[in-house]
Amino acid sequence: MTKILVADDSETILLLLRTRLEMEGYQVSTAVDGQEVVEALAGAGPDQYPDLILLDAMMPRMSGLDVLRTLRDEGRETPILIVSAHRADETLSEAEGLGANGCVPKPIDFDDLLGRIASLTAA
């Protein structure tokens, strides 16, 4: 089963994403900020590491872009999609420069999101 880690500081968005992705057959874990993501992944073994990460661009303690930078600096090649409600073009440009696999604008188009996830996690 494909494992997805979703990080967003909005409990509503986390619940919505978790519910919808689980309905599609994904195993979903969540984090409420970027620091929680980095801490969770630091202790994750190969069988626990997610197959894809969805990061909100703007979160407390550590932004999604900072998490992206940290993971890429560590050599992690896990597909990462940045989710952004603000300045989508600017965020996309910065995120791609840091090694993101794309940017998903809010409000989220679930058909688009599911298509991106499927293409990034296809074996």
Contact map, one row per residue, 1 for C-alpha under 8 A:
111000000000000000000000111000000000000000000000000000000000000000000000000000000000000000000000000000000000000000000000000
111100000000000000000000111000000000000000000000011000000000000000000000000000000000000000000000000000000000000000000000100
111110000000000000000000011110000000000000000000111100000000000000000000000000000000000000000000000000000000000000000000000
011111000000000000000000011110000000000000000000011111000000000000000000000000000000000000000000000000000000000000000000000
001111100000000000000000000111100000000000000000010111000000000000000000000000000000000000000000000000000000000000000000000
000111110000010011000000000111100000000000000000000011100000000000000000000000000000000000000000000000000000000000000000000
000011111000010000000000000001111100100000000000000011110000000100000000000000000000000000000000000000000000000000000000000
000001111110110000000000000001111000000000000000000000110010000000000000000000000000000000000000000000000000000000000000000
000000111110010000000000000000111000000000000000000000010011000000000000000000000000000000000000000000000000000000000000000
000000011111110000000000000000010000000000000000000000000000000000000000000000000000000000000000000000000000000000000000000
000000011111111000000000000000010000000000000000000000000000000000000000000000000000000000000000000000000000000000000000000
000000000111111100000000000000000000000000000000000000000000000000000000000000000000000000000000000000000000000000000000000
000000010111111110000000000000000000000000000000000000000000000000000000000000000000000000000000000000000000000000000000000
000001111111111111000000000001000000000000000000000000000000000000000000000000000000000000000000000000000000000000000000000
000000000011111111100000000000000000000000000000000000000000000000000000000000000000000000000000000000000000000000000000000
000000000001111111110000000000000000000000000000000000000000000000000000000000000000000000000000000000000000000000000000000
000001000000111111111000000000000000000000000000000000000000000000000000000000000000000000000000000000000000000000000000000
000001000000011111111100000111000000000000000000000000000000000000000000000000000000000000000000000000000000000000000000000
000000000000001111111110000000000000000000000000000000000000000000000000000000000000000000000000000000000000000000000000000
000000000000000111111111000000000000000000000000000000000000000000000000000000000000000000000000000000000000000000000000000
000000000000000011111111111100000000000000000000000000000000000000000000000000000000000000000000000000000000000000000000000
000000000000000001111111111100000000000000000000000000000000000000000000000000000000000000000000000000000000000000000000000
000000000000000000111111110000000000000000000000000000000000000000000000000000000000000000000000000000000000000000000000000
000000000000000000011111110000000000000000000000000000000000000000000000000000000000000000000000000000000000000000000000000
110000000000000000001111111000000000000000000000000000000000000000000000000000000000000000000000000000000000000000000000000
111100000000000000001111111100000000000000000000000000000000000000000000000000000000000000000000000000000000000000000000000
111100000000000000001100111110000000000000000000000000000000000000000000000000000000000000000000000000000000000000000000000
001111000000000001001100011111000000000000000000000000000000000000000000000000000000000000000000000000000000000000000000000
001111000000000001000000001111100000000000000000000000000000000000000000000000000000000000000000000000000000000000000000000
000011110000010001000000000111110000000000000000000000000000000000000000000000000000000000000000000000000000000000000000000
000011111000000000000000000011111101100000000000000000000000000000000000000000000000000000000000000000000000000000000000000
000000111110000000000000000001111101000000000000000000000010000000000000000000000000000000000000000000000000000000000000000
000000111000000000000000000000111111100000000000000000000011111000000000000000000000000000000000000000000000000000000000000
000000100000000000000000000000111111110000000000000000100011111101100000000000000000000000000000000000000000000000000000000
000000000000000000000000000000001111111000000000000000000000110000100000000000000000000000000000000000000000000000000000000
000000000000000000000000000000111111111100000000000000000000000000000000000000000000000000000000000000000000000000000000000
000000100000000000000000000000101111111110000000000000000000000000100000000000000000000000000000000000000000000000000000000
000000000000000000000000000000000111111111000000000000000000000000100010000000000000000000000000000000000000000000000000000
000000000000000000000000000000000011111111100000000000000000000000000000000000000000000000000000000000000000000000000000000
000000000000000000000000000000000001111111110000000000000000000000000000000000000000000000000000000000000000000000000000000
000000000000000000000000000000000000111111110000100000000000000000000000000000000000000000000000000000000000000000000000000
000000000000000000000000000000000000011111110000000000000000000000000000000000000000000000000000000000000000000000000000000
000000000000000000000000000000000000001111111000000000000000000000000000000000000000000000000000000000000000000000000000000
000000000000000000000000000000000000000111111111100000000000000000000000000000000000000000000000000000000000000000000000000
000000000000000000000000000000000000000000111111100000000000000000000000000000000000000000000000000000000000000000000000000
000000000000000000000000000000000000000000011111100000000000000000000000000000000000000000000000000000000000000000000000000
000000000000000000000000000000000000000000011111100000000000000000000000000000000000000000000000000000000000000000000000000
000000000000000000000000000000000000000000011111110000000000000000000000000000000000000000000000000000000000000000000000000
001000000000000000000000000000000000000010011111111000000000000000000000000000000000000000000000000000000000000000000000000
011110000000000000000000000000000000000000000001111110000000000000000000000001000000000000000000000000000000000000000000000
011100000000000000000000000000000000000000000000111110000000000000000000000001100000000000000000000000000000000000000000100
001110000000000000000000000000000000000000000000011111000000000000000000000001111000000000000000000000000000000000001001100
000111100000000000000000000000000000000000000000011111100000000000000000000001111000000000000000000000000000000000000000000
000111100000000000000000000000000000000000000000000111110000000000000000000000011110000000000000000000000000000000000000000
000001110000000000000000000000000100000000000000000011111000000110000000000000011110000000000000000000000000000000000000000
000000111000000000000000000000000000000000000000000001111110001100000000000000000111000000000000000000000000000000000000000
000000000000000000000000000000000000000000000000000000111110001110000000000000000111000000100000000000000000000000000000000
000000000000000000000000000000000000000000000000000000011111001110000000000000000001000000000000000000000000000000000000000
000000011000000000000000000000011100000000000000000000011111111100000000000000000000000000000000000000000000000000000000000
000000001000000000000000000000001100000000000000000000000111111000000000000000000000000000000000000000000000000000000000000
000000000000000000000000000000001110000000000000000000000011111000000000000000000000000000000000000000000000000000000000000
000000000000000000000000000000001110000000000000000000000011111101100000000000000000000000000000000000000000000000000000000
000000000000000000000000000000001100000000000000000000011111111111100000000000000000000000000000000000000000000000000000000
000000100000000000000000000000000100000000000000000000111110011111110000000000000100000000000000000000000000000000000000000
000000000000000000000000000000000000000000000000000000101100001111111000000000000100000000000010010000000000000000000000000
000000000000000000000000000000000100000000000000000000000000011111111100000000000000000000000000000000000000000000000000000
000000000000000000000000000000000110110000000000000000000000011111111110000000000000000000000000000000000000000000000000000
000000000000000000000000000000000000000000000000000000000000000111111111000000010000000000000010011100000000000000000000000
000000000000000000000000000000000000000000000000000000000000000011111111100000000000000000000000011000000000000000000000000
000000000000000000000000000000000000000000000000000000000000000001111111110000000000000000000000000000000000000000000000000
000000000000000000000000000000000000010000000000000000000000000000111111111110000000000000000000000000000000000000000000000
000000000000000000000000000000000000000000000000000000000000000000011111111110000000000000000000011000000000000000000000000
000000000000000000000000000000000000000000000000000000000000000000001111111100000000000000000000000000000000000000000000000
000000000000000000000000000000000000000000000000000000000000000000000111111100000000000000000000000000000000000000000000000
000000000000000000000000000000000000000000000000000000000000000000000011111110000000000000000000000000000000000000000000000
000000000000000000000000000000000000000000000000000000000000000000000011111111000000000000000000000000000000000000000000000
000000000000000000000000000000000000000000000000000000000000000000000011001111100000000000000000000000000000000000000000000
000000000000000000000000000000000000000000000000011110000000000000000000000111110000000000000000000000000000000000000000000
000000000000000000000000000000000000000000000000001110000000000000000000000011111000000000000000000110000000000000000001100
000000000000000000000000000000000000000000000000000111100000000000010000000001111100000000000000000111000000000000000000000
000000000000000000000000000000000000000000000000000111100000000000000000000000111110000000000000000111110000000000000000000
000000000000000000000000000000000000000000000000000001111000000110000000000000011111000000010010000101110000000000000000000
000000000000000000000000000000000000000000000000000001111000000000000000000000001111100000000000000000111100000000000000000
000000000000000000000000000000000000000000000000000000011100000000000000000000000111111100100000000000111100000000000000000
000000000000000000000000000000000000000000000000000000000000000000000000000000000011111100000000000000001110000000000000000
000000000000000000000000000000000000000000000000000000000000000000000000000000000001111100100000000000000000000000000000000
000000000000000000000000000000000000000000000000000000000000000000000000000000000001111111100000000000000000000000000000000
000000000000000000000000000000000000000000000000000000000000000000000000000000000001111111110000000000101000000000000000000
000000000000000000000000000000000000000000000000000000000000000000000000000000000000001111111000000000000000000000000000000
000000000000000000000000000000000000000000000000000000000000000000000000000000000000001111111100000000000000000000000000000
000000000000000000000000000000000000000000000000000000001000000000000000000000000001011111111110000000100000000000000000000
000000000000000000000000000000000000000000000000000000000000000000000000000000000100000111111111000001100000000000000000000
000000000000000000000000000000000000000000000000000000000000000000000000000000000000000011111111100000000000000000000000000
000000000000000000000000000000000000000000000000000000000000000000000000000000000000000001111111110000000000000000000000000
000000000000000000000000000000000000000000000000000000000000000010010000000000000100000000111111111101100000000000000000000
000000000000000000000000000000000000000000000000000000000000000000000000000000000000000000011111111111000000000000000000000
000000000000000000000000000000000000000000000000000000000000000000000000000000000000000000001111111100000000000000000000000
000000000000000000000000000000000000000000000000000000000000000010011001000000000000000000000111111100000000000000000000000
000000000000000000000000000000000000000000000000000000000000000000011001000000000000000000000011111110000000000000000000000
000000000000000000000000000000000000000000000000000000000000000000010000000000111100000000000011111111100000000000000000000
000000000000000000000000000000000000000000000000000000000000000000000000000000111000000000000001001111100000000000000000000
000000000000000000000000000000000000000000000000000000000000000000000000000000011100000000010011000111110000000000000000000
000000000000000000000000000000000000000000000000000000000000000000000000000000001111000100110010000111111000000000000000000
000000000000000000000000000000000000000000000000000000000000000000000000000000001111000000000000000001111101000010000000000
000000000000000000000000000000000000000000000000000000000000000000000000000000000011100100000000000000111111100000000000000
000000000000000000000000000000000000000000000000000000000000000000000000000000000011100000000000000000011111100000000000000
000000000000000000000000000000000000000000000000000000000000000000000000000000000000100000000000000000001111100000000000000
000000000000000000000000000000000000000000000000000000000000000000000000000000000000000000000000000000011111110010000000000
000000000000000000000000000000000000000000000000000000000000000000000000000000000000000000000000000000001111111110000000000
000000000000000000000000000000000000000000000000000000000000000000000000000000000000000000000000000000000001111111000000000
000000000000000000000000000000000000000000000000000000000000000000000000000000000000000000000000000000000000111111100000000
000000000000000000000000000000000000000000000000000000000000000000000000000000000000000000000000000000000000111111110000000
000000000000000000000000000000000000000000000000000000000000000000000000000000000000000000000000000000010001111111111000000
000000000000000000000000000000000000000000000000000000000000000000000000000000000000000000000000000000000000011111111100000
000000000000000000000000000000000000000000000000000000000000000000000000000000000000000000000000000000000000001111111110000
000000000000000000000000000000000000000000000000000000000000000000000000000000000000000000000000000000000000000111111111000
000000000000000000000000000000000000000000000000000100000000000000000000000000000000000000000000000000000000000011111111100
000000000000000000000000000000000000000000000000000000000000000000000000000000000000000000000000000000000000000001111111110
000000000000000000000000000000000000000000000000000000000000000000000000000000000000000000000000000000000000000000111111110
000000000000000000000000000000000000000000000000000100000000000000000000000000100000000000000000000000000000000000011111110
010000000000000000000000000000000000000000000000001100000000000000000000000000100000000000000000000000000000000000001111111
000000000000000000000000000000000000000000000000000000000000000000000000000000000000000000000000000000000000000000000111111
000000000000000000000000000000000000000000000000000000000000000000000000000000000000000000000000000000000000000000000000111
